[in-house]
């Protein structure tokens, strides 16, 4: 009986040790999408995507204006247009609307694929930065606050700003938009004052 109580007590202590250890464990919370978007590389990727898709967006806007122009013409001049002209404008309107829808859908699909690829590429490197940070700071768990509902988290567990800073240090982005520094101009000595 005494041996059995000793065994139960020993098992209780052994089970309590991991619980005590985990009670002292630290957890970090990150907003992964926010972190990716706020890195220098993320900001550059967003700017590059906007630049790449700007001509397509302008083309869609031009096509939308043409459609609006045809709709205006049909509504304002309905009484004066011949039946054949109304049919021609109606067919033209339908064709342009189909092209607009198809182009818009294609552009959205292409943009989403390019955006997802950039997020994946940056995200893979971000995970390495998070892992290093967690190991250096004794974190046992890092969760994405945007993916898991968190009802309360102390500010000191949000590691997003620190991860962005470390990411930018680990993966610097060359600033292609910065103007080149001008070469240093040779200085000429000032003329000596004239004696009076």
Residue, then its C-alpha position, 0 to 999 in steps of 0.5 A: x500500500x505504501x509502495x502504491x501511494x509512493x508511485x501515485x505521488x511520484x506520477x503526480x509530480x512527474x505530470x505536474x512538472x511539464x504543466x509548470x514548465x508550460x505555465x512559464x512558456x511565452x507565446x507570440x502573436x503575429x499578423x502575418x499578412x500585415x507583417x508581409x505587407x509592411x516589409x520593404x520587400x512587401x511594399x516593393x512587391x505591392x508597388x510593382x504589382x500596381x505598376x504592372x497592372x496599371x495599363x490593364x486597369x487603364x484599358x478597362x476604364x477606357x472600355x467602360x467609358x466606351x460602353x457608357x458612351x454607347x449607352x448614353x447615345x442609345x438613351x439620348x438619341x433613341x427617337x432619332x436613330x434608325x432601327x438598324x443603327x440601334x441594333x448595330x449599337x446594341x450589338x456593339x454594346x453587348x460585345x464591349x460588355x462581354x470583352x469588359x467582363x472577360x478582361x476584368x475577370x482575367x485581370x483579377x485572376x492574374x493579379x491574384x496569382x501574382x499577389x499570392x506568389x509574392x506573399x508565398x515567396x516573402x512568407x517563406x523567408x518570413x517563417x525563417x525570421x520568425x523561427x529565429x526570433x522565437x528561438x532567441x526569445x524563448x517563445x514556444x508558440x507563435x500564432x497568426x492573430x489574423x487567422x486564429x480568433x484571439x480575444x485578448x493578447x497583451x501588447x508584449x506578445x505581438x511580435x509583428x513590428x519586431x519581425x518586420x524590422x528583422x526581416x528588412x535587416x535580413x532581406x534588404x531591398x535595393x531601392x531602385x527608385x532612389x536617385x543616384x547620388x551625384x559625384x562629389x564636386x571638387x572644392x575650390x579654395x576661396x580667393x584670398x582677401x585683398x589687402x587694403 
